[in-house]
């Protein structure tokens, strides 16, 4: 009985370890390639002020 429970726990920890590795890989991939939006462009326009002396 104890051996089967130990094997179950080993499998659970193994799958949890693989899940953590996959999460880390996906997180790194998203940090590099997730935000591929176009760069912002600064536009400056001169606005005339009325009643300027």
C-alpha positions in Angstrom: 0.0 0.0 0.0 2.8 2.5 0.9 4.7 1.8 -2.3 1.7 2.6 -4.5 1.1 5.9 -2.7 4.8 6.8 -3.1 4.6 6.1 -6.8 1.5 8.3 -7.1 3.3 11.2 -5.3 6.4 10.7 -7.5 4.2 11.0 -10.6 2.4 14.0 -9.2 5.7 15.8 -8.5 7.1 14.8 -11.8 4.1 16.2 -13.7 4.2 19.3 -11.5 7.9 19.8 -12.3 7.2 19.4 -16.1 4.3 21.9 -15.8 6.6 24.4 -14.1 9.2 24.0 -16.8 6.6 24.5 -19.6 5.2 27.6 -17.8 8.7 29.0 -17.5 9.3 28.4 -21.3 6.0 30.0 -22.2 6.6 33.0 -19.9 10.1 33.6 -21.4 8.6 33.3 -24.9 5.9 35.8 -24.1 8.3 38.2 -22.6 10.4 38.2 -25.8 7.7 37.9 -28.5 4.4 38.8 -26.7 4.4 42.5 -27.2 5.0 43.1 -30.9 3.0 46.2 -31.2 4.2 49.0 -33.4 6.4 51.6 -31.9 4.8 54.9 -30.8 5.7 58.0 -32.8 5.9 61.4 -31.2 4.0 64.1 -33.3 4.6 67.7 -32.5 2.5 70.4 -34.1 2.8 74.1 -33.6 -0.6 75.7 -32.6 -1.0 79.4 -33.1 -2.1 81.3 -30.1 -4.7 84.1 -30.8 -4.1 87.6 -29.6 -0.4 87.2 -29.3 1.4 90.6 -29.1 
